[in-house]
C-alpha cells in the first residue's frame, strides 16, 4: 500500500468551458477519494487548485469524510510535494509537469518510487533511467 501519493492536478479555470472544468474537477475528486479510501496521504501541487474547491466537489459527490482534512496537503511546488512520497500521479497535460526536476524529486522520495502518467506527458526511458517505475495510464 502506498503511504503518500503526490497527486498533480490542474484546475483549468478560464481556459475552456465551465462544463469541462466541472467534469475535470469531478474526475480528480473521484481519483483522490479512491486513493484516500486506500489509506493514501495526498501531497497536491497545483498553482490554481485549492483544497476548498476539491473538498466541496467531494462533498457534493458524498465521497468526503472529515478525517480527510489531515490526509490532504497542498504545496507551492512539485518538488516540495514529492518529499517522502512513493508516487507521482499526473492527471493533466500542463507544461509545468514536463519541466519538473524529476531527478531531484526522486532523491527525496521513498522507495520504491513510481510515476503514474495519466496524460502520456513524460518519456518512459528517461523516467526509468532515473530510477522510477513508470506506469502509463492513458
PEQUICOR-V901921 format. One line per field, one symbol per residue. ss: DSSP state (a for helix, b for strand, c for the rest). A space follows every 10 residues. Layout:
ss: ???
This chain:
ss: cccbbbbbcc ccaaaccaaa aaaaaaaaaa aaaaaaaccc bbbbbccccc aaaaaaaaaa cccccaaaaa abbbbccaaa aaccccbbbb ccccaaaacc caaaaaaccc cccbbbbccc cccaaaaaaa ccbbbbcc
